[in-house]
Amino acid sequence: MAQWRSARQGAEEGVRFSRTLLFVLIAASAALLAADRPQDRVEAVTIFRAAFNDAAIPVLEAAAQPLRGLYNVGPWWRRQIELAEEVRALREEMAELRAWRDVALNYSEQMRRQQELLNLDPPLPRGRITAWAVTETGGPFVNTRLVGVGRAHGVEPGYPALNIYGVVGRTIDVGERSSRILLLTDLNSRVAVMADRSNARAMLIGDNTEFPRLEYLGRAPELEEGDRIVTSGDDNVLPRGLPVGEAVRDRRGVWRVALYSSAAPIDLVWIWPFEPVTEPADTPGILLPPGVAGAAGVPAVPPSDAQTITVPLPAEADPTPSDDEEEA
């Protein structure tokens, strides 16, 4: 028992600090706090602290590496599971796209043969004009873009402009080396469209919003949300079959179109040459070839000249019999 008390007293005596040392430590701490203020910071202390930090950082970094690795084990495995799921979804989508590619190639070949049999021209020529679009801050329209191509590059008013997703708009003002594109969202834009699934016709009208509305659908339009909307070409403004967007309904039940072109910024556009169908000339005569014109008693015109010839119609027969017919 006496031996245990002596050991306890020795332990208590071993951990005691003298009051002098305690006051010295408190004074040193106060001096360090006072010297650490920015306005009273001593240059020697600053240099010493910077050197100490330079020496301690590698040690702290080496000590933190194992802990950092343990912390990253959970997120790393979680990310691996997400990547595996994403790879699986992409493989399924790729397999489905391969099947659709075969169907598209088959339909493309059938369409080509039908166009050859019917002697139809493709809706768009092969040549396209590439241009960079910039935002127009001022002008007669709200939603327009300026491009750095014009008549010198083959651009004419009324040509459709597309980006990699769909129709952007059409050219309206064309200069020598610049053009203005009227976007589908502008208040002055009017384009005839149709649903690719049901061929339901409508007019796409811009209202300065991101979703232009569909008008003139009829009382019971055969339209569903998600239907693919393309240009119909009925208004002779844009060619038929250009991708526009998907049909959606707003909160009030009004049909609108989520434009494909809104999926990316409108910067790089393609302008496709398009020749609208012209009305036939209103000529009062009958167009006859040279041989028929000579046989009809009308002087023939050389083949190099235009042969719009007016042939007089025969006079109507008089129903009253003549004197010779009465004597007979």
C-alpha positions as a Markdown table, in Angstrom:
| # | Residue | x | y | z |
|---|---|---|---|---|
| 1 | Met | 0.0 | 0.0 | 0.0 |
| 2 | Ala | 2.8 | 2.4 | 0.9 |
| 3 | Gln | 4.6 | 1.4 | -2.4 |
| 4 | Trp | 1.4 | 2.3 | -4.4 |
| 5 | Arg | 1.2 | 5.7 | -2.7 |
| 6 | Ser | 4.8 | 6.5 | -3.4 |
| 7 | Ala | 4.3 | 5.6 | -7.1 |
| 8 | Arg | 1.2 | 7.9 | -7.3 |
| 9 | Gln | 3.0 | 10.8 | -5.7 |
| 10 | Gly | 5.9 | 10.3 | -8.1 |
| 11 | Ala | 3.5 | 10.4 | -11.1 |
| 12 | Glu | 1.8 | 13.5 | -9.8 |
| 13 | Glu | 5.1 | 15.2 | -9.2 |
| 14 | Gly | 6.3 | 14.2 | -12.7 |
| 15 | Val | 3.5 | 16.0 | -14.6 |
| 16 | Arg | 3.6 | 19.3 | -12.7 |
| 17 | Phe | 4.8 | 22.5 | -14.4 |
| 18 | Ser | 6.5 | 25.3 | -12.6 |
| 19 | Arg | 4.7 | 28.6 | -12.5 |
| 20 | Thr | 7.6 | 30.3 | -14.1 |
| 21 | Leu | 7.4 | 28.1 | -17.2 |
| 22 | Leu | 3.6 | 28.6 | -17.4 |
| 23 | Phe | 4.0 | 32.4 | -17.4 |
| 24 | Val | 6.8 | 32.1 | -20.0 |
| 25 | Leu | 4.5 | 30.1 | -22.4 |
| 26 | Ile | 1.6 | 32.4 | -21.9 |
| 27 | Ala | 3.9 | 35.4 | -22.7 |
| 28 | Ala | 5.3 | 33.7 | -25.8 |
| 29 | Ser | 1.8 | 32.9 | -27.0 |
| 30 | Ala | 0.7 | 36.5 | -26.5 |
| 31 | Ala | 3.7 | 37.7 | -28.4 |
| 32 | Leu | 3.1 | 35.4 | -31.3 |
| 33 | Leu | -0.6 | 36.5 | -31.5 |
| 34 | Ala | 0.5 | 40.2 | -31.4 |
| 35 | Ala | 3.1 | 39.6 | -34.0 |
| 36 | Asp | 0.7 | 37.8 | -36.3 |
| 37 | Arg | -1.5 | 40.8 | -36.9 |
| 38 | Pro | -1.1 | 42.1 | -40.5 |
| 39 | Gln | -0.3 | 45.7 | -39.4 |
| 40 | Asp | 2.2 | 44.6 | -36.8 |
| 41 | Arg | 3.7 | 41.6 | -38.5 |
| 42 | Val | 7.4 | 41.2 | -38.1 |
| 43 | Glu | 9.3 | 40.4 | -41.3 |
| 44 | Ala | 11.4 | 37.8 | -39.6 |
| 45 | Val | 8.4 | 35.9 | -38.3 |
| 46 | Thr | 6.8 | 36.0 | -41.8 |
| 47 | Ile | 10.0 | 34.5 | -43.3 |
| 48 | Phe | 10.2 | 31.9 | -40.7 |
| 49 | Arg | 6.6 | 30.9 | -41.2 |
| 50 | Ala | 6.9 | 30.7 | -44.9 |
| 51 | Ala | 10.0 | 28.5 | -44.6 |
| 52 | Phe | 8.2 | 26.2 | -42.1 |
| 53 | Asn | 5.2 | 25.9 | -44.4 |
| 54 | Asp | 7.5 | 25.0 | -47.3 |
| 55 | Ala | 9.1 | 22.3 | -45.3 |
| 56 | Ala | 5.9 | 21.0 | -43.8 |
| 57 | Ile | 3.7 | 20.8 | -46.9 |
| 58 | Pro | 5.5 | 17.8 | -48.5 |
| 59 | Val | 5.2 | 15.9 | -45.2 |
| 60 | Leu | 1.5 | 16.7 | -44.9 |
| 61 | Glu | 0.9 | 15.8 | -48.5 |
| 62 | Ala | 2.6 | 12.4 | -48.0 |
| 63 | Ala | 0.6 | 11.8 | -44.9 |
| 64 | Ala | -2.7 | 12.8 | -46.5 |
| 65 | Gln | -2.3 | 10.5 | -49.6 |
| 66 | Pro | -3.5 | 7.3 | -47.8 |
| 67 | Leu | -6.4 | 9.1 | -46.2 |
| 68 | Arg | -7.4 | 10.7 | -49.6 |
| 69 | Gly | -7.3 | 7.3 | -51.2 |
| 70 | Leu | -9.6 | 5.8 | -48.6 |
| 71 | Tyr | -12.0 | 8.7 | -49.1 |
| 72 | Asn | -12.1 | 8.2 | -52.9 |
| 73 | Val | -12.8 | 4.5 | -52.8 |
| 74 | Gly | -16.5 | 4.9 | -52.4 |
| 75 | Pro | -17.0 | 7.6 | -55.2 |
| 76 | Trp | -14.6 | 5.7 | -57.5 |
| 77 | Trp | -16.7 | 2.5 | -57.3 |
| 78 | Arg | -19.9 | 4.4 | -57.6 |
| 79 | Arg | -18.6 | 6.1 | -60.7 |
| 80 | Gln | -17.5 | 2.7 | -62.1 |
| 81 | Ile | -21.1 | 1.4 | -61.7 |
| 82 | Glu | -22.5 | 4.4 | -63.4 |
| 83 | Leu | -20.1 | 4.0 | -66.3 |
| 84 | Ala | -21.0 | 0.4 | -66.7 |
| 85 | Glu | -24.7 | 1.2 | -66.8 |
| 86 | Glu | -24.0 | 4.0 | -69.3 |
| 87 | Val | -22.0 | 1.7 | -71.5 |
| 88 | Arg | -24.8 | -0.9 | -71.4 |
| 89 | Ala | -27.4 | 1.7 | -72.5 |
| 90 | Leu | -25.1 | 3.0 | -75.3 |
| 91 | Arg | -24.6 | -0.6 | -76.6 |
| 92 | Glu | -28.4 | -1.1 | -76.7 |
| 93 | Glu | -28.9 | 2.2 | -78.4 |
| 94 | Met | -26.2 | 1.4 | -80.9 |
| 95 | Ala | -27.8 | -1.9 | -81.8 |
| 96 | Glu | -31.2 | -0.2 | -82.3 |
| 97 | Leu | -29.6 | 2.5 | -84.4 |
| 98 | Arg | -28.0 | -0.1 | -86.6 |
| 99 | Ala | -31.4 | -1.6 | -87.3 |
| 100 | Trp | -32.8 | 1.8 | -88.1 |
| 101 | Arg | -29.8 | 2.5 | -90.4 |
| 102 | Asp | -30.6 | -0.6 | -92.4 |
| 103 | Val | -34.3 | 0.5 | -92.7 |
| 104 | Ala | -33.2 | 4.0 | -93.7 |
| 105 | Leu | -30.8 | 2.7 | -96.4 |
| 106 | Asn | -33.6 | 0.5 | -97.7 |
| 107 | Tyr | -36.1 | 3.4 | -97.9 |
| 108 | Ser | -33.4 | 5.6 | -99.4 |
| 109 | Glu | -32.9 | 3.1 | -102.2 |
| 110 | Gln | -36.6 | 2.7 | -102.8 |
| 111 | Met | -37.1 | 6.5 | -102.9 |
| 112 | Arg | -34.2 | 6.9 | -105.4 |
| 113 | Arg | -35.8 | 4.3 | -107.7 |
| 114 | Gln | -39.2 | 5.9 | -107.4 |
| 115 | Gln | -37.8 | 9.3 | -108.2 |
| 116 | Glu | -36.1 | 7.9 | -111.3 |
| 117 | Leu | -39.3 | 6.3 | -112.4 |
| 118 | Leu | -41.4 | 9.4 | -111.8 |
| 119 | Asn | -38.6 | 11.7 | -113.2 |
| 120 | Leu | -38.6 | 13.7 | -109.9 |
| 121 | Asp | -35.9 | 16.0 | -108.8 |
| 122 | Pro | -34.6 | 15.8 | -105.2 |
| 123 | Pro | -36.1 | 18.5 | -103.0 |
| 124 | Leu | -32.7 | 20.1 | -102.4 |
| 125 | Pro | -29.6 | 20.4 | -104.6 |
| 126 | Arg | -26.4 | 18.9 | -103.4 |
| 127 | Gly | -24.5 | 22.1 | -103.2 |
| 128 | Arg | -24.8 | 24.0 | -99.9 |
| 129 | Ile | -23.3 | 27.3 | -98.7 |
| 130 | Thr | -21.7 | 27.2 | -95.3 |
| 131 | Ala | -21.6 | 30.3 | -93.2 |
| 132 | Trp | -21.0 | 31.5 | -89.6 |
| 133 | Ala | -23.9 | 33.4 | -88.0 |
| 134 | Val | -23.7 | 36.3 | -85.6 |
| 135 | Thr | -26.4 | 37.9 | -83.5 |
| 136 | Glu | -27.9 | 41.1 | -84.8 |
| 137 | Thr | -28.4 | 43.7 | -82.1 |
| 138 | Gly | -30.4 | 46.1 | -84.2 |
| 139 | Gly | -32.7 | 45.7 | -87.2 |
| 140 | Pro | -36.2 | 45.7 | -88.5 |
| 141 | Phe | -36.9 | 42.2 | -86.9 |
| 142 | Val | -36.5 | 40.8 | -83.4 |
| 143 | Asn | -35.1 | 37.3 | -84.1 |
| 144 | Thr | -32.6 | 37.4 | -86.9 |
| 145 | Arg | -29.0 | 36.4 | -87.6 |
| 146 | Leu | -26.4 | 37.9 | -89.9 |
| 147 | Val | -24.2 | 35.6 | -92.0 |
| 148 | Gly | -21.1 | 36.5 | -93.9 |
| 149 | Val | -22.2 | 35.2 | -97.3 |
| 150 | Gly | -24.3 | 37.0 | -100.0 |
| 151 | Arg | -24.9 | 37.2 | -103.7 |
| 152 | Ala | -21.2 | 36.8 | -104.4 |
| 153 | His | -21.5 | 33.3 | -102.9 |
| 154 | Gly | -24.7 | 32.3 | -104.6 |
| 155 | Val | -27.2 | 33.3 | -101.9 |
| 156 | Glu | -30.6 | 34.6 | -102.9 |
| 157 | Pro | -33.7 | 35.7 | -100.9 |
| 158 | Gly | -35.9 | 32.8 | -99.7 |
| 159 | Tyr | -33.2 | 30.2 | -99.3 |
| 160 | Pro | -33.7 | 27.9 | -96.3 |
| 161 | Ala | -31.0 | 28.0 | -93.5 |
| 162 | Leu | -30.3 | 24.9 | -91.4 |
| 163 | Asn | -27.9 | 23.9 | -88.7 |
| 164 | Ile | -26.9 | 20.3 | -87.8 |
| 165 | Tyr | -30.3 | 19.7 | -86.2 |
| 166 | Gly | -33.0 | 21.3 | -88.3 |
| 167 | Val | -34.4 | 24.4 | -89.9 |
| 168 | Val | -33.2 | 27.7 | -88.5 |
| 169 | Gly | -35.1 | 30.1 | -90.9 |
| 170 | Arg | -34.8 | 31.6 | -94.3 |
| 171 | Thr | -32.9 | 34.4 | -96.0 |
| 172 | Ile | -34.8 | 37.7 | -96.4 |
| 173 | Asp | -32.3 | 40.5 | -97.1 |
| 174 | Val | -29.3 | 39.5 | -99.2 |
| 175 | Gly | -26.4 | 41.8 | -99.9 |
| 176 | Glu | -23.2 | 41.3 | -101.9 |
| 177 | Arg | -21.3 | 39.7 | -99.1 |
| 178 | Ser | -23.8 | 39.4 | -96.2 |
| 179 | Ser | -27.3 | 38.2 | -95.6 |
| 180 | Arg | -30.0 | 38.4 | -93.0 |
| 181 | Ile | -31.7 | 35.2 | -91.8 |
| 182 | Leu | -35.3 | 35.5 | -90.4 |
| 183 | Leu | -35.6 | 32.8 | -87.7 |
| 184 | Leu | -38.6 | 30.6 | -87.2 |
| 185 | Thr | -39.2 | 32.2 | -83.8 |
| 186 | Asp | -39.6 | 35.8 | -85.2 |
| 187 | Leu | -43.0 | 37.4 | -85.1 |
| 188 | Asn | -43.0 | 37.8 | -88.9 |
| 189 | Ser | -42.2 | 34.2 | -89.7 |
| 190 | Arg | -44.9 | 32.1 | -91.4 |
| 191 | Val | -44.0 | 28.6 | -92.7 |
| 192 | Ala | -46.3 | 25.8 | -93.8 |
| 193 | Val | -45.6 | 22.5 | -91.9 |
| 194 | Met | -47.1 | 19.1 | -91.5 |
| 195 | Ala | -46.9 | 16.1 | -89.1 |
| 196 | Asp | -44.6 | 13.4 | -90.5 |
| 197 | Arg | -46.8 | 10.7 | -89.0 |
| 198 | Ser | -50.3 | 11.8 | -90.1 |
| 199 | Asn | -49.6 | 14.5 | -92.7 |
| 200 | Ala | -51.7 | 16.9 | -90.7 |
| 201 | Arg | -51.2 | 20.4 | -92.2 |
| 202 | Ala | -50.7 | 23.5 | -90.1 |
| 203 | Met | -49.0 | 26.9 | -90.3 |
| 204 | Leu | -46.0 | 27.5 | -88.0 |
| 205 | Ile | -46.2 | 31.1 | -86.8 |
| 206 | Gly | -43.5 | 32.7 | -84.8 |
| 207 | Asp | -44.3 | 34.8 | -81.7 |
| 208 | Asn | -40.9 | 35.8 | -80.4 |
| 209 | Thr | -40.8 | 32.8 | -78.1 |
| 210 | Glu | -38.7 | 29.7 | -78.1 |
| 211 | Phe | -41.7 | 27.6 | -79.1 |
| 212 | Pro | -43.6 | 28.9 | -82.2 |
| 213 | Arg | -47.2 | 28.0 | -82.3 |
| 214 | Leu | -49.2 | 25.9 | -84.8 |
| 215 | Glu | -52.3 | 27.5 | -86.3 |
| 216 | Tyr | -55.0 | 26.5 | -88.8 |
| 217 | Leu | -55.0 | 22.9 | -87.6 |
| 218 | Gly | -58.7 | 22.4 | -87.9 |
| 219 | Arg | -61.2 | 21.4 | -85.2 |
| 220 | Ala | -60.0 | 17.8 | -84.7 |
| 221 | Pro | -56.3 | 17.7 | -85.8 |
| 222 | Glu | -54.7 | 14.3 | -86.0 |
| 223 | Leu | -51.7 | 15.4 | -84.0 |
| 224 | Glu | -50.1 | 13.9 | -80.9 |
| 225 | Glu | -47.4 | 15.2 | -78.6 |
| 226 | Gly | -43.9 | 14.2 | -79.8 |
| 227 | Asp | -45.0 | 14.0 | -83.5 |
| 228 | Arg | -42.1 | 15.0 | -85.8 |
| 229 | Ile | -42.9 | 18.3 | -87.6 |
| 230 | Val | -41.4 | 18.9 | -91.1 |
| 231 | Thr | -42.0 | 21.5 | -93.8 |
| 232 | Ser | -44.8 | 20.7 | -96.1 |
| 233 | Gly | -43.9 | 23.0 | -99.0 |
| 234 | Asp | -47.5 | 24.0 | -99.5 |
| 235 | Asp | -46.7 | 27.7 | -99.3 |
| 236 | Asn | -43.9 | 27.5 | -101.8 |
| 237 | Val | -41.7 | 29.2 | -99.2 |
| 238 | Leu | -39.5 | 26.3 | -98.1 |
| 239 | Pro | -39.0 | 22.9 | -99.7 |
| 240 | Arg | -40.9 | 19.8 | -98.5 |
| 241 | Gly | -39.5 | 17.5 | -95.8 |
| 242 | Leu | -37.0 | 19.7 | -93.9 |
| 243 | Pro | -36.9 | 18.8 | -90.2 |
| 244 | Val | -38.4 | 21.5 | -87.9 |
| 245 | Gly | -39.1 | 20.1 | -84.4 |
| 246 | Glu | -41.6 | 18.1 | -82.3 |
| 247 | Ala | -45.2 | 18.9 | -81.4 |
| 248 | Val | -45.9 | 19.9 | -77.8 |
| 249 | Arg | -48.7 | 21.5 | -75.8 |
| 250 | Asp | -48.4 | 24.5 | -73.5 |
| 251 | Arg | -50.3 | 25.1 | -70.3 |
| 252 | Arg | -53.3 | 26.5 | -72.2 |
| 253 | Gly | -53.5 | 23.6 | -74.5 |
| 254 | Val | -52.1 | 25.4 | -77.5 |
| 255 | Trp | -50.1 | 23.4 | -80.0 |
| 256 | Arg | -46.5 | 24.5 | -80.3 |
| 257 | Val | -43.2 | 23.2 | -81.7 |
| 258 | Ala | -40.0 | 22.5 | -79.9 |
| 259 | Leu | -37.5 | 23.4 | -82.6 |
| 260 | Tyr | -34.7 | 21.0 | -83.3 |
| 261 | Ser | -32.4 | 23.9 | -84.1 |
| 262 | Ser | -32.7 | 25.1 | -80.5 |
| 263 | Ala | -30.6 | 22.1 | -79.3 |
| 264 | Ala | -27.4 | 24.0 | -80.1 |
| 265 | Pro | -26.4 | 27.6 | -80.5 |
| 266 | Ile | -27.0 | 29.0 | -84.0 |
| 267 | Asp | -23.5 | 29.6 | -85.1 |
| 268 | Leu | -22.6 | 27.4 | -88.1 |
| 269 | Val | -25.5 | 27.3 | -90.6 |
| 270 | Trp | -25.9 | 25.8 | -94.1 |
| 271 | Ile | -27.9 | 27.7 | -96.7 |
| 272 | Trp | -29.5 | 25.5 | -99.3 |
| 273 | Pro | -30.3 | 26.9 | -102.8 |
| 274 | Phe | -34.0 | 26.6 | -103.4 |
| 275 | Glu | -36.0 | 27.5 | -106.5 |
| 276 | Pro | -39.7 | 27.9 | -105.7 |
| 277 | Val | -42.3 | 26.8 | -108.3 |
| 278 | Thr | -43.1 | 29.7 | -110.6 |
| 279 | Glu | -46.6 | 30.4 | -112.0 |
| 280 | Pro | -47.1 | 29.7 | -115.7 |
| 281 | Ala | -47.2 | 32.8 | -118.0 |
| 282 | Asp | -50.7 | 33.9 | -119.0 |
| 283 | Thr | -50.5 | 34.0 | -122.8 |
| 284 | Pro | -53.6 | 34.3 | -124.9 |
| 285 | Gly | -52.4 | 32.3 | -127.8 |
| 286 | Ile | -51.9 | 28.6 | -128.6 |
| 287 | Leu | -48.3 | 27.2 | -128.6 |
| 288 | Leu | -47.8 | 25.2 | -131.9 |
| 289 | Pro | -44.7 | 23.6 | -133.3 |
| 290 | Pro | -43.5 | 24.7 | -136.7 |
| 291 | Gly | -45.0 | 21.9 | -138.8 |
| 292 | Val | -48.4 | 22.2 | -137.2 |
| 293 | Ala | -48.4 | 25.9 | -137.6 |
| 294 | Gly | -47.7 | 25.7 | -141.4 |
| 295 | Ala | -50.4 | 23.0 | -141.9 |
| 296 | Ala | -53.0 | 25.2 | -140.1 |
| 297 | Gly | -52.5 | 27.9 | -142.7 |
| 298 | Val | -50.6 | 30.1 | -140.3 |
| 299 | Pro | -47.2 | 31.3 | -141.5 |
| 300 | Ala | -44.5 | 29.3 | -139.7 |
| 301 | Val | -41.9 | 31.0 | -137.5 |
| 302 | Pro | -38.3 | 29.9 | -137.5 |
| 303 | Pro | -37.5 | 27.4 | -134.9 |
| 304 | Ser | -35.2 | 29.8 | -133.1 |
| 305 | Asp | -38.0 | 32.2 | -132.4 |
| 306 | Ala | -40.8 | 31.9 | -129.8 |
| 307 | Gln | -43.8 | 30.4 | -131.4 |
| 308 | Thr | -46.8 | 31.6 | -129.5 |
| 309 | Ile | -49.3 | 31.8 | -132.4 |
| 310 | Thr | -52.8 | 32.9 | -132.2 |
| 311 | Val | -55.0 | 30.6 | -134.4 |
| 312 | Pro | -58.4 | 32.1 | -135.4 |
| 313 | Leu | -61.3 | 29.9 | -134.4 |
| 314 | Pro | -63.8 | 28.9 | -137.2 |
| 315 | Ala | -67.0 | 30.9 | -137.4 |
| 316 | Glu | -70.1 | 29.2 | -136.1 |
| 317 | Ala | -72.4 | 27.7 | -138.8 |
| 318 | Asp | -75.5 | 29.6 | -139.6 |
| 319 | Pro | -78.5 | 27.5 | -138.8 |
| 320 | Thr | -80.7 | 29.2 | -141.5 |
| 321 | Pro | -80.5 | 27.2 | -144.9 |
| 322 | Ser | -79.3 | 29.0 | -148.0 |
| 323 | Asp | -81.3 | 29.6 | -151.2 |
| 324 | Asp | -79.6 | 26.7 | -153.0 |
| 325 | Glu | -80.5 | 24.3 | -150.2 |
| 326 | Glu | -84.1 | 25.5 | -150.4 |
| 327 | Glu | -84.3 | 24.9 | -154.2 |
| 328 | Ala | -82.8 | 21.4 | -153.7 |
